[in-house]
Amino acid sequence: MKVRALFFASYREIMGGADFDVDLPDGATVSDLITVLRERDDAAARLPSDPAVAVNRSYCASDAVLADGDEVAIIPPVAGG
Amino acid sequence: MCSTMARAQITTDAIDPQALLARVADPSSGAVILFLGVVRNHNDGRGIEAMRYDAYDEMAQGTLDEILAEAEERYGVGRLAAVHRVGELGIGDVSVAIAVSSAHRAEAYEASRYVIEEIKVRLPVWKKERFEDGTSEWVAGRNPDISAEGGA
């Protein structure tokens, strides 16, 4: 299956892009996605191993199972206001 | 125009506090609280020239709407509206505005405080400070409190 990973703020700089598609085995979790992302390159390894994540625009736990076509945003510590 | 304005907004436009107040106007209200968050010229002892706000727009709008709904239910206030601005902001610019109207002041103050505190811990918004020496840095934020929404 394929999910779309989104990056913001400092994570966008670490990952070198705003978003990209990631191929994952069926049944993969948020945590599995993070592992794949961090193995991309040396810079990507700076992504935290357990960042906050929103799946289809709602915050989700790291053990949530992903589905084909999910929009998965990796959310840096927030600083609104 | 004011009556059709969404009560939760993420916008690149300058925030108009009067429009927000009009959005919460209600003849049964005896108290109206307007909170404005503005860009200040210093942080942790360093001079700041400007601030750039980024948001996960598609999610932030919904999250802000949820926060308002929670405040409404929790404090029983009449009307609420909030706007968060994104993009390049200068010193003194309004970055966030929250308006609450209610029959009495106590719950209006509490609801207003709830909304800004929840924005700080949940709204997917980030800001980068540009210092007087020309360097810039993302403001160290808070790990979002994901419990409030209970996951997907």
gemmi code that builds the backbone of each chain (N, CA, C; Angstrom):
import gemmi

chains = {
    "A": [
        ("MET", (0.838, -1.195, 0.000), (0.000, 0.000, 0.000), (0.874, 1.248, 0.000)),
        ("LYS", (0.225, 2.344, -0.298), (0.963, 3.588, -0.391), (0.293, 4.641, 0.484)),
        ("VAL", (1.101, 5.347, 1.290), (0.558, 6.457, 2.087), (1.307, 7.727, 1.705)),
        ("ARG", (0.694, 8.856, 1.995), (1.334, 10.139, 1.722), (1.803, 10.742, 3.040)),
        ("ALA", (3.106, 10.939, 3.168), (3.663, 11.526, 4.393), (3.854, 13.027, 4.195)),
        ("LEU", (3.420, 13.806, 5.185), (3.537, 15.271, 5.132), (4.477, 15.750, 6.231)),
        ("PHE", (5.248, 16.784, 5.892), (6.213, 17.319, 6.859), (6.058, 18.823, 6.990)),
        ("PHE", (6.246, 19.306, 8.204), (6.095, 20.734, 8.468), (7.279, 21.262, 9.272)),
        ("ALA", (7.492, 22.586, 9.116), (8.443, 23.326, 9.948), (9.812, 22.634, 9.975)),
        ("SER", (10.336, 22.371, 11.183), (11.692, 21.808, 11.270), (11.788, 20.434, 10.617)),
        ("TYR", (10.713, 19.662, 10.661), (10.753, 18.325, 10.055), (10.829, 18.415, 8.527)),
        ("ARG", (10.239, 19.463, 7.979), (10.307, 19.659, 6.529), (11.763, 19.906, 6.128)),
        ("GLU", (12.464, 20.651, 6.955), (13.879, 20.928, 6.662), (14.717, 19.656, 6.804)),
        ("ILE", (14.415, 18.871, 7.821), (15.136, 17.610, 8.021), (14.915, 16.658, 6.848)),
        ("MET", (13.661, 16.569, 6.382), (13.311, 15.599, 5.356), (13.588, 16.121, 3.937)),
        ("GLY", (13.808, 17.413, 3.819), (14.107, 17.978, 2.511), (12.921, 18.009, 1.568)),
        ("GLY", (11.719, 18.066, 2.110), (10.537, 18.152, 1.249), (9.280, 18.267, 2.084)),
        ("ALA", (8.219, 18.736, 1.453), (6.949, 18.942, 2.161), (6.152, 17.645, 2.273)),
        ("ASP", (6.297, 16.775, 1.277), (5.524, 15.521, 1.307), (6.095, 14.540, 0.295)),
        ("PHE", (5.933, 13.274, 0.579), (6.188, 12.266, -0.436), (5.451, 10.978, -0.129)),
        ("ASP", (5.289, 10.174, -1.174), (4.585, 8.898, -1.036), (5.553, 7.838, -0.515)),
        ("VAL", (5.033, 6.970, 0.328), (5.849, 5.902, 0.908), (5.131, 4.568, 0.714)),
        ("ASP", (5.844, 3.589, 0.186), (5.288, 2.238, 0.048), (5.492, 1.472, 1.344)),
        ("LEU", (4.437, 0.846, 1.827), (4.504, 0.088, 3.076), (3.781, -1.242, 2.895)),
        ("PRO", (4.202, -2.268, 3.642), (3.456, -3.532, 3.587), (2.069, -3.364, 4.216)),
        ("ASP", (1.111, -4.142, 3.766), (-0.221, -4.092, 4.368), (-0.115, -4.343, 5.865)),
        ("GLY", (-0.929, -3.631, 6.641), (-0.914, -3.821, 8.087), (0.116, -2.965, 8.797)),
        ("ALA", (0.880, -2.179, 8.039), (1.922, -1.350, 8.664), (1.285, -0.299, 9.584)),
        ("THR", (2.017, 0.025, 10.646), (1.532, 1.009, 11.616), (2.249, 2.347, 11.414)),
        ("VAL", (1.791, 3.350, 12.149), (2.448, 4.657, 12.163), (3.925, 4.478, 12.508)),
        ("SER", (4.173, 3.653, 13.505), (5.540, 3.404, 13.953), (6.410, 2.816, 12.837)),
        ("ASP", (5.821, 1.914, 12.041), (6.564, 1.322, 10.916), (6.926, 2.404, 9.893)),
        ("LEU", (5.992, 3.296, 9.653), (6.245, 4.391, 8.704), (7.413, 5.254, 9.184)),
        ("ILE", (7.410, 5.573, 10.470), (8.479, 6.422, 11.009), (9.841, 5.736, 10.834)),
        ("THR", (9.869, 4.427, 11.066), (11.118, 3.674, 10.895), (11.617, 3.789, 9.454)),
        ("VAL", (10.714, 3.625, 8.492), (11.079, 3.715, 7.073), (11.586, 5.130, 6.751)),
        ("LEU", (10.889, 6.131, 7.260), (11.274, 7.520, 6.979), (12.667, 7.832, 7.525)),
        ("ARG", (12.946, 7.345, 8.733), (14.223, 7.662, 9.364), (15.404, 6.972, 8.675)),
        ("GLU", (15.115, 5.921, 7.907), (16.189, 5.210, 7.215), (16.485, 5.805, 5.844)),
        ("ARG", (15.772, 6.852, 5.480), (15.911, 7.454, 4.153), (17.316, 7.977, 3.882)),
        ("ASP", (17.836, 8.768, 4.818), (19.207, 9.287, 4.693), (19.673, 9.781, 6.067)),
        ("ASP", (20.892, 10.296, 6.114), (21.456, 10.721, 7.401), (20.634, 11.836, 8.044)),
        ("ALA", (20.186, 12.764, 7.215), (19.400, 13.874, 7.766), (18.092, 13.351, 8.341)),
        ("ALA", (17.449, 12.445, 7.619), (16.160, 11.914, 8.058), (16.275, 11.160, 9.384)),
        ("ALA", (17.451, 10.669, 9.678), (17.662, 9.941, 10.937), (17.477, 10.860, 12.138)),
        ("ARG", (17.488, 12.179, 11.892), (17.278, 13.146, 12.989), (15.809, 13.296, 13.347)),
        ("LEU", (14.949, 12.724, 12.519), (13.519, 12.721, 12.872), (13.368, 11.909, 14.167)),
        ("PRO", (12.582, 12.396, 15.126), (12.415, 11.614, 16.367), (11.823, 10.235, 16.067)),
        ("SER", (12.122, 9.270, 16.938), (11.619, 7.924, 16.688), (10.142, 7.787, 17.046)),
        ("ASP", (9.623, 8.728, 17.846), (8.211, 8.640, 18.236), (7.548, 10.032, 18.191)),
        ("PRO", (7.511, 10.619, 17.004), (6.929, 11.967, 16.901), (5.409, 11.910, 16.969)),
        ("ALA", (4.796, 13.063, 17.203), (3.335, 13.141, 17.110), (2.957, 12.976, 15.643)),
        ("VAL", (1.827, 12.304, 15.427), (1.395, 12.014, 14.063), (-0.108, 12.231, 13.945)),
        ("ALA", (-0.515, 12.789, 12.814), (-1.947, 12.896, 12.526), (-2.242, 12.080, 11.276)),
        ("VAL", (-3.211, 11.183, 11.382), (-3.630, 10.391, 10.235), (-4.960, 10.950, 9.740)),
        ("ASN", (-4.973, 11.329, 8.490), (-6.167, 11.946, 7.905), (-6.706, 13.073, 8.794)),
        ("ARG", (-5.749, 13.866, 9.287), (-6.023, 15.124, 10.000), (-6.534, 14.971, 11.429)),
        ("SER", (-6.336, 13.787, 12.028), (-6.611, 13.619, 13.464), (-5.382, 12.991, 14.115)),
        ("TYR", (-5.055, 13.488, 15.313), (-3.918, 12.901, 16.018), (-4.167, 11.419, 16.275)),
        ("CYS", (-3.083, 10.636, 16.148), (-3.171, 9.183, 16.259), (-2.011, 8.642, 17.080)),
        ("ALA", (-2.215, 7.526, 17.734), (-1.137, 6.872, 18.483), (-0.211, 6.140, 17.507)),
        ("SER", (1.005, 5.844, 17.974), (2.013, 5.262, 17.088), (1.698, 3.823, 16.682)),
        ("ASP", (0.778, 3.175, 17.404), (0.446, 1.788, 17.038), (-0.773, 1.718, 16.093)),
        ("ALA", (-1.256, 2.875, 15.661), (-2.411, 2.875, 14.743), (-2.024, 2.239, 13.410)),
        ("VAL", (-2.910, 1.411, 12.894), (-2.658, 0.719, 11.630), (-3.066, 1.626, 10.476)),
        ("LEU", (-2.192, 1.717, 9.483), (-2.441, 2.599, 8.339), (-3.180, 1.868, 7.229)),
        ("ALA", (-3.816, 2.639, 6.367), (-4.521, 2.070, 5.217), (-4.043, 2.773, 3.951)),
        ("ASP", (-4.207, 2.095, 2.837), (-3.795, 2.644, 1.553), (-4.437, 4.012, 1.346)),
        ("GLY", (-3.618, 4.970, 0.926), (-4.151, 6.303, 0.646), (-4.198, 7.242, 1.842)),
        ("ASP", (-3.799, 6.753, 3.028), (-3.828, 7.630, 4.202), (-2.898, 8.829, 4.026)),
        ("GLU", (-3.333, 9.954, 4.602), (-2.493, 11.150, 4.668), (-1.917, 11.193, 6.078)),
        ("VAL", (-0.607, 11.014, 6.180), (0.025, 10.903, 7.498), (0.964, 12.091, 7.716)),
        ("ALA", (0.564, 12.981, 8.602), (1.378, 14.163, 8.872), (2.244, 13.920, 10.094)),
        ("ILE", (3.538, 14.189, 9.953), (4.451, 14.061, 11.080), (4.514, 15.473, 11.694)),
        ("ILE", (4.064, 15.557, 12.939), (3.805, 16.862, 13.554), (4.913, 17.252, 14.539)),
        ("PRO", (5.700, 18.264, 14.215), (6.703, 18.734, 15.186), (6.007, 19.341, 16.394)),
        ("PRO", (6.750, 19.532, 17.503), (6.148, 20.219, 18.645), (5.503, 21.517, 18.167)),
        ("VAL", (4.271, 21.746, 18.608), (3.491, 22.868, 18.066), (3.813, 24.167, 18.813)),
        ("ALA", (3.660, 25.281, 18.121), (4.022, 26.575, 18.703), (3.077, 27.681, 18.237)),
        ("GLY", (1.794, 27.379, 18.277), (0.822, 28.389, 17.867), (0.651, 29.463, 18.929)),
        ("GLY", (-0.107, 30.471, 18.577), (-0.415, 31.537, 19.510), (0.453, 32.751, 19.268)),
    ],
    "B": [
        ("MET", (-21.395, 40.067, 5.745), (-20.130, 39.364, 5.626), (-19.747, 38.753, 6.974)),
        ("CYS", (-19.909, 39.530, 8.025), (-19.501, 39.026, 9.335), (-20.288, 37.780, 9.728)),
        ("SER", (-21.553, 37.776, 9.418), (-22.387, 36.662, 9.853), (-22.039, 35.358, 9.140)),
        ("THR", (-21.386, 35.465, 7.978), (-21.053, 34.245, 7.244), (-19.621, 33.780, 7.532)),
        ("MET", (-18.856, 34.578, 8.273), (-17.480, 34.216, 8.598), (-17.479, 32.943, 9.458)),
        ("ALA", (-16.646, 31.958, 9.070), (-16.553, 30.738, 9.873), (-16.062, 31.096, 11.266)),
        ("ARG", (-16.525, 30.378, 12.268), (-16.116, 30.790, 13.612), (-14.696, 30.363, 13.956)),
        ("ALA", (-14.154, 29.401, 13.219), (-12.745, 29.044, 13.368), (-12.056, 29.259, 12.033)),
        ("GLN", (-11.004, 30.047, 12.036), (-10.341, 30.359, 10.776), (-8.823, 30.348, 10.903)),
        ("ILE", (-8.177, 29.844, 9.845), (-6.736, 29.989, 9.681), (-6.606, 30.877, 8.454)),
        ("THR", (-5.892, 31.988, 8.577), (-5.883, 32.938, 7.477), (-4.516, 33.580, 7.289)),
        ("THR", (-4.246, 33.997, 6.069), (-3.028, 34.770, 5.812), (-3.319, 36.271, 5.914)),
        ("ASP", (-4.583, 36.630, 6.000), (-4.978, 38.046, 6.056), (-4.761, 38.626, 7.449)),
        ("ALA", (-4.584, 39.944, 7.505), (-4.506, 40.632, 8.795), (-5.806, 40.383, 9.554)),
        ("ILE", (-5.695, 40.154, 10.855), (-6.875, 39.866, 11.679), (-7.592, 41.164, 12.037)),
        ("ASP", (-8.901, 41.160, 11.866), (-9.727, 42.322, 12.184), (-10.523, 42.014, 13.459)),
        ("PRO", (-10.065, 42.527, 14.607), (-10.749, 42.215, 15.869), (-12.220, 42.626, 15.856)),
        ("GLN", (-12.537, 43.731, 15.182), (-13.931, 44.188, 15.144), (-14.835, 43.169, 14.464)),
        ("ALA", (-14.322, 42.563, 13.392), (-15.120, 41.554, 12.681), (-15.356, 40.343, 13.579)),
        ("LEU", (-14.343, 40.019, 14.383), (-14.474, 38.874, 15.282), (-15.501, 39.182, 16.376)),
        ("LEU", (-15.461, 40.414, 16.884), (-16.441, 40.816, 17.895), (-17.854, 40.774, 17.328)),
        ("ALA", (-17.985, 41.205, 16.079), (-19.304, 41.185, 15.443), (-19.812, 39.750, 15.311)),
        ("ARG", (-18.862, 38.832, 15.110), (-19.211, 37.419, 14.931), (-19.841, 36.816, 16.195)),
        ("VAL", (-19.478, 37.356, 17.372), (-19.996, 36.784, 18.623), (-21.088, 37.661, 19.266)),
        ("ALA", (-21.437, 38.748, 18.588), (-22.454, 39.653, 19.161), (-23.751, 38.902, 19.396)),
        ("ASP", (-24.356, 39.157, 20.558), (-25.564, 38.426, 20.939), (-26.324, 39.272, 21.974)),
        ("PRO", (-27.589, 39.566, 21.724), (-28.323, 40.422, 22.659), (-28.476, 39.828, 24.061)),
        ("SER", (-28.277, 38.512, 24.204), (-28.403, 37.927, 25.543), (-27.075, 37.949, 26.302)),
        ("SER", (-26.026, 38.502, 25.675), (-24.716, 38.535, 26.322), (-24.529, 39.777, 27.160)),
        ("GLY", (-23.915, 39.586, 28.339), (-23.585, 40.712, 29.192), (-22.086, 40.891, 29.307)),
        ("ALA", (-21.323, 39.966, 28.719), (-19.861, 40.047, 28.788), (-19.274, 39.598, 27.459)),
        ("VAL", (-18.287, 40.328, 26.989), (-17.559, 39.943, 25.782), (-16.074, 40.048, 26.092)),
        ("ILE", (-15.349, 38.952, 25.850), (-13.899, 38.934, 26.063), (-13.218, 38.827, 24.710)),
        ("LEU", (-12.271, 39.710, 24.474), (-11.451, 39.620, 23.260), (-10.009, 39.397, 23.694)),
        ("PHE", (-9.430, 38.282, 23.273), (-8.008, 38.023, 23.542), (-7.245, 38.186, 22.244)),
        ("LEU", (-6.133, 38.924, 22.297), (-5.261, 39.052, 21.129), (-3.870, 38.568, 21.496)),
        ("GLY", (-3.330, 37.672, 20.694), (-1.922, 37.300, 20.826), (-1.173, 38.121, 19.783)),
        ("VAL", (-0.109, 38.819, 20.205), (0.636, 39.655, 19.259), (2.110, 39.283, 19.261)),
        ("VAL", (2.769, 39.590, 18.172), (4.194, 39.272, 18.037), (5.000, 40.285, 18.845)),
        ("ARG", (5.801, 39.789, 19.793), (6.597, 40.708, 20.616), (8.034, 40.766, 20.094)),
        ("ASN", (8.732, 41.816, 20.557), (10.053, 42.098, 19.976), (11.216, 41.393, 20.674)),
        ("HIS", (10.900, 40.445, 21.533), (11.997, 39.727, 22.195), (11.528, 38.338, 22.615)),
        ("ASN", (12.482, 37.429, 22.750), (12.187, 36.110, 23.304), (13.473, 35.565, 23.906)),
        ("ASP", (13.397, 35.117, 25.139), (14.574, 34.588, 25.835), (15.760, 35.541, 25.748)),
        ("GLY", (15.495, 36.832, 25.880), (16.576, 37.799, 25.919), (17.135, 38.210, 24.559)),
        ("ARG", (16.597, 37.676, 23.472), (17.098, 38.051, 22.147), (16.087, 38.931, 21.426)),
        ("GLY", (16.596, 39.905, 20.699), (15.725, 40.802, 19.951), (15.166, 40.127, 18.711)),
        ("ILE", (13.889, 40.341, 18.463), (13.232, 39.711, 17.312), (12.727, 40.776, 16.347)),
        ("GLU", (12.925, 40.500, 15.061), (12.491, 41.429, 14.012), (11.166, 41.036, 13.394)),
        ("ALA", (10.954, 39.728, 13.276), (9.746, 39.254, 12.599), (9.510, 37.787, 12.949)),
        ("MET", (8.327, 37.317, 12.611), (7.967, 35.928, 12.924), (7.239, 35.350, 11.714)),
        ("ARG", (7.614, 34.121, 11.352), (6.880, 33.461, 10.273), (6.095, 32.292, 10.840)),
        ("TYR", (4.796, 32.304, 10.596), (3.929, 31.219, 11.074), (3.580, 30.283, 9.928)),
        ("ASP", (3.695, 28.996, 10.190), (3.244, 27.974, 9.242), (2.187, 27.121, 9.921)),
        ("ALA", (1.282, 26.580, 9.145), (0.253, 25.703, 9.716), (-0.007, 24.529, 8.790)),
        ("TYR", (-0.514, 23.478, 9.358), (-1.090, 22.376, 8.585), (-2.542, 22.815, 8.409)),
        ("ASP", (-2.754, 23.643, 7.405), (-4.039, 24.343, 7.247), (-5.246, 23.415, 7.293)),
        ("GLU", (-5.156, 22.334, 6.531), (-6.321, 21.453, 6.380), (-6.731, 20.815, 7.704)),
        ("MET", (-5.769, 20.629, 8.601), (-6.089, 20.060, 9.909), (-6.388, 21.159, 10.932)),
        ("ALA", (-5.640, 22.251, 10.871), (-5.730, 23.293, 11.899), (-7.132, 23.890, 11.979)),
        ("GLN", (-7.744, 24.074, 10.840), (-9.102, 24.629, 10.827), (-10.047, 23.753, 11.645)),
        ("GLY", (-9.970, 22.440, 11.420), (-10.830, 21.505, 12.145), (-10.495, 21.431, 13.626)),
        ("THR", (-9.198, 21.470, 13.940), (-8.777, 21.411, 15.336), (-9.266, 22.643, 16.094)),
        ("LEU", (-9.150, 23.799, 15.461), (-9.600, 25.031, 16.108), (-11.114, 24.997, 16.330)),
        ("ASP", (-11.814, 24.470, 15.369), (-13.269, 24.346, 15.507), (-13.626, 23.409, 16.670)),
        ("GLU", (-12.880, 22.319, 16.802), (-13.100, 21.381, 17.918), (-12.849, 22.049, 19.264)),
        ("ILE", (-11.777, 22.837, 19.329), (-11.439, 23.515, 20.584), (-12.575, 24.462, 20.984)),
        ("LEU", (-13.122, 25.173, 20.005), (-14.228, 26.093, 20.300), (-15.453, 25.319, 20.780)),
        ("ALA", (-15.719, 24.192, 20.137), (-16.876, 23.385, 20.540), (-16.701, 22.863, 21.966)),
        ("GLU", (-15.482, 22.472, 22.312), (-15.202, 21.993, 23.674), (-15.419, 23.105, 24.695)),
        ("ALA", (-14.924, 24.308, 24.375), (-15.068, 25.439, 25.302), (-16.545, 25.774, 25.489)),
        ("GLU", (-17.282, 25.704, 24.415), (-18.714, 26.003, 24.457), (-19.429, 25.029, 25.388)),
        ("GLU", (-19.090, 23.749, 25.234), (-19.757, 22.727, 26.039), (-19.318, 22.790, 27.500)),
        ("ARG", (-18.015, 22.978, 27.694), (-17.442, 22.967, 29.034), (-17.912, 24.136, 29.897)),
        ("TYR", (-18.004, 25.324, 29.289), (-18.300, 26.528, 30.075), (-19.690, 27.107, 29.803)),
        ("GLY", (-20.401, 26.507, 28.863), (-21.756, 26.953, 28.606), (-21.853, 28.393, 28.119)),
        ("VAL", (-20.822, 28.822, 27.396), (-20.834, 30.203, 26.902), (-21.686, 30.321, 25.637)),
        ("GLY", (-22.107, 31.536, 25.365), (-23.000, 31.770, 24.241), (-22.358, 31.602, 22.883)),
        ("ARG", (-21.391, 32.449, 22.601), (-20.788, 32.420, 21.279), (-19.277, 32.564, 21.359)),
        ("LEU", (-18.596, 31.854, 20.450), (-17.140, 31.942, 20.382), (-16.696, 32.033, 18.934)),
        ("ALA", (-15.559, 32.669, 18.731), (-14.928, 32.689, 17.416), (-13.431, 32.875, 17.617)),
        ("ALA", (-12.634, 32.297, 16.726), (-11.185, 32.436, 16.840), (-10.554, 32.428, 15.454)),
        ("VAL", (-9.478, 33.185, 15.335), (-8.725, 33.253, 14.080), (-7.246, 33.125, 14.398)),
        ("HIS", (-6.537, 32.291, 13.646), (-5.079, 32.253, 13.753), (-4.504, 32.642, 12.410)),
        ("ARG", (-3.564, 33.584, 12.452), (-2.956, 34.045, 11.216), (-1.679, 33.265, 10.935)),
        ("VAL", (-1.374, 33.065, 9.660), (-0.121, 32.437, 9.243), (0.563, 33.326, 8.213)),
        ("GLY", (1.849, 33.043, 7.966), (2.622, 33.856, 7.035), (3.597, 34.742, 7.790)),
        ("GLU", (4.093, 35.774, 7.124), (5.079, 36.690, 7.715), (4.393, 37.747, 8.564)),
        ("LEU", (4.745, 37.816, 9.830), (4.169, 38.826, 10.716), (5.272, 39.696, 11.309)),
        ("GLY", (4.941, 40.955, 11.502), (5.894, 41.889, 12.101), (5.580, 42.097, 13.575)),
        ("ILE", (6.468, 42.822, 14.260), (6.268, 43.113, 15.678), (4.945, 43.875, 15.859)),
        ("GLY", (4.149, 43.415, 16.816), (2.871, 44.074, 17.093), (1.707, 43.536, 16.283)),
        ("ASP", (1.997, 42.747, 15.262), (0.897, 42.161, 14.478), (0.145, 41.130, 15.325)),
        ("VAL", (-1.140, 41.042, 15.090), (-1.969, 40.074, 15.807), (-1.817, 38.702, 15.148)),
        ("SER", (-1.366, 37.718, 15.919), (-1.199, 36.368, 15.378), (-2.418, 35.495, 15.657)),
        ("VAL", (-3.089, 35.778, 16.774), (-4.267, 34.990, 17.127), (-5.267, 35.884, 17.846)),
        ("ALA", (-6.545, 35.670, 17.563), (-7.598, 36.433, 18.232), (-8.719, 35.487, 18.617)),
        ("ILE", (-9.222, 35.688, 19.835), (-10.302, 34.844, 20.352), (-11.377, 35.767, 20.922)),
        ("ALA", (-12.605, 35.587, 20.484), (-13.714, 36.379, 21.030), (-14.735, 35.435, 21.648)),
        ("VAL", (-15.185, 35.785, 22.834), (-16.199, 34.990, 23.535), (-17.260, 35.939, 24.072)),
        ("SER", (-18.517, 35.618, 23.833), (-19.568, 36.396, 24.485), (-20.432, 35.452, 25.293)),
        ("SER", (-20.913, 35.974, 26.422), (-21.644, 35.134, 27.348), (-22.556, 36.001, 28.205)),
        ("ALA", (-23.507, 35.357, 28.866), (-24.408, 36.106, 29.733), (-23.622, 36.803, 30.851)),
        ("HIS", (-22.625, 36.095, 31.399), (-21.859, 36.636, 32.527), (-20.353, 36.475, 32.295)),
        ("ARG", (-19.558, 37.279, 33.015), (-18.130, 37.355, 32.710), (-17.322, 36.124, 33.099)),
        ("ALA", (-17.689, 35.467, 34.195), (-16.826, 34.393, 34.704), (-16.582, 33.309, 33.654)),
        ("GLU", (-17.663, 32.813, 33.072), (-17.483, 31.733, 32.098), (-16.845, 32.233, 30.796)),
        ("ALA", (-17.032, 33.515, 30.496), (-16.405, 34.061, 29.283), (-14.884, 34.085, 29.443)),
        ("TYR", (-14.412, 34.540, 30.624), (-12.964, 34.535, 30.880), (-12.423, 33.106, 30.824)),
        ("GLU", (-13.115, 32.182, 31.449), (-12.631, 30.799, 31.492), (-12.582, 30.176, 30.103)),
        ("ALA", (-13.617, 30.420, 29.311), (-13.660, 29.846, 27.959), (-12.546, 30.424, 27.096)),
        ("SER", (-12.316, 31.731, 27.228), (-11.258, 32.379, 26.456), (-9.900, 31.781, 26.820)),
        ("ARG", (-9.669, 31.597, 28.100), (-8.409, 31.022, 28.567), (-8.246, 29.583, 28.065)),
        ("TYR", (-9.332, 28.825, 28.100), (-9.289, 27.441, 27.627), (-8.863, 27.398, 26.156)),
        ("VAL", (-9.461, 28.256, 25.362), (-9.175, 28.229, 23.917), (-7.703, 28.532, 23.641)),
        ("ILE", (-7.137, 29.562, 24.270), (-5.732, 29.885, 23.976), (-4.802, 28.791, 24.504)),
        ("GLU", (-5.116, 28.227, 25.672), (-4.243, 27.173, 26.199), (-4.288, 25.920, 25.325)),
        ("GLU", (-5.450, 25.582, 24.796), (-5.560, 24.408, 23.912), (-4.882, 24.670, 22.572)),
        ("ILE", (-4.988, 25.906, 22.085), (-4.263, 26.269, 20.856), (-2.776, 25.987, 21.049)),
        ("LYS", (-2.273, 26.376, 22.205), (-0.841, 26.217, 22.486), (-0.392, 24.755, 22.513)),
        ("VAL", (-1.270, 23.851, 22.912), (-0.845, 22.449, 23.022), (-1.323, 21.556, 21.879)),
        ("ARG", (-2.212, 22.025, 21.033), (-2.765, 21.115, 20.015), (-2.785, 21.632, 18.595)),
        ("LEU", (-2.909, 22.948, 18.418), (-3.107, 23.442, 17.060), (-1.837, 23.218, 16.238)),
        ("PRO", (-1.955, 22.565, 15.069), (-0.754, 22.300, 14.266), (-0.259, 23.572, 13.560)),
        ("VAL", (0.406, 24.399, 14.357), (0.965, 25.676, 13.881), (2.386, 25.784, 14.433)),
        ("TRP", (3.278, 26.338, 13.617), (4.681, 26.500, 14.007), (5.123, 27.910, 13.688)),
        ("LYS", (6.156, 28.374, 14.407), (6.641, 29.715, 14.096), (8.149, 29.774, 14.132)),
        ("LYS", (8.668, 30.589, 13.217), (10.116, 30.754, 13.102), (10.451, 32.205, 13.396)),
        ("GLU", (11.303, 32.397, 14.402), (11.700, 33.747, 14.778), (12.852, 34.207, 13.894)),
        ("ARG", (12.757, 35.476, 13.459), (13.912, 36.070, 12.779), (14.509, 37.100, 13.733)),
        ("PHE", (15.752, 36.853, 14.121), (16.404, 37.706, 15.107), (17.017, 38.937, 14.452)),
        ("GLU", (17.351, 39.896, 15.306), (17.928, 41.154, 14.809), (19.255, 40.930, 14.093)),
        ("ASP", (19.965, 39.859, 14.448), (21.257, 39.613, 13.787), (21.107, 38.867, 12.458)),
        ("GLY", (19.851, 38.682, 12.008), (19.623, 38.080, 10.695), (19.430, 36.573, 10.718)),
        ("THR", (19.760, 35.919, 11.840), (19.548, 34.471, 11.919), (18.084, 34.180, 12.228)),
        ("SER", (17.684, 32.947, 12.018), (16.307, 32.565, 12.352), (16.259, 31.155, 12.911)),
        ("GLU", (15.252, 30.923, 13.741), (15.114, 29.617, 14.402), (13.657, 29.283, 14.624)),
        ("TRP", (13.330, 28.001, 14.485), (11.982, 27.558, 14.848), (11.835, 27.665, 16.366)),
        ("VAL", (10.717, 28.173, 16.798), (10.453, 28.276, 18.228), (10.225, 26.869, 18.780)),
        ("ALA", (10.938, 26.566, 19.866), (10.763, 25.247, 20.488), (9.319, 25.127, 20.951)),
        ("GLY", (8.598, 24.175, 20.426), (7.182, 24.060, 20.756), (6.915, 23.014, 21.813)),
        ("ARG", (5.667, 22.614, 21.872), (5.260, 21.576, 22.831), (4.778, 20.352, 22.069)),
        ("ASN", (5.104, 19.192, 22.615), (4.579, 17.981, 21.991), (3.070, 18.023, 22.098)),
        ("PRO", (2.381, 17.860, 20.966), (0.933, 17.999, 21.017), (0.285, 17.014, 21.979)),
        ("ASP", (-0.705, 17.510, 22.693), (-1.495, 16.660, 23.568), (-2.540, 15.974, 22.700)),
        ("ILE", (-2.300, 14.712, 22.386), (-3.183, 14.026, 21.436), (-4.382, 13.384, 22.122)),
        ("SER", (-4.398, 13.444, 23.462), (-5.467, 12.744, 24.174), (-6.827, 13.405, 23.970)),
        ("ALA", (-6.816, 14.728, 23.803), (-8.071, 15.471, 23.767), (-9.000, 15.007, 22.654)),
        ("GLU", (-8.401, 14.638, 21.520), (-9.241, 14.238, 20.409), (-9.478, 12.736, 20.368)),
        ("GLY", (-8.743, 12.014, 21.201), (-8.946, 10.579, 21.285), (-8.577, 9.812, 20.038)),
        ("GLY", (-7.625, 10.313, 19.272), (-7.163, 9.617, 18.077), (-8.138, 9.728, 16.943)),
        ("ALA", (-7.879, 8.962, 15.876), (-8.690, 9.062, 14.659), (-10.034, 8.411, 14.893)),
    ],
}
model = gemmi.Model(1)
for chain_id, residues in chains.items():
    chain = gemmi.Chain(chain_id)
    for i, (resn, *xyz) in enumerate(residues, 1):
        res = gemmi.Residue()
        res.name, res.seqid = resn, gemmi.SeqId(i, " ")
        for name, pos in zip(("N", "CA", "C"), xyz):
            atom = gemmi.Atom()
            atom.name, atom.element = name, gemmi.Element(name[0])
            atom.pos, atom.b_iso = gemmi.Position(*pos), 0.0
            res.add_atom(atom)
        chain.add_residue(res)
    model.add_chain(chain)
structure = gemmi.Structure()
structure.add_model(model)
structure.setup_entities()
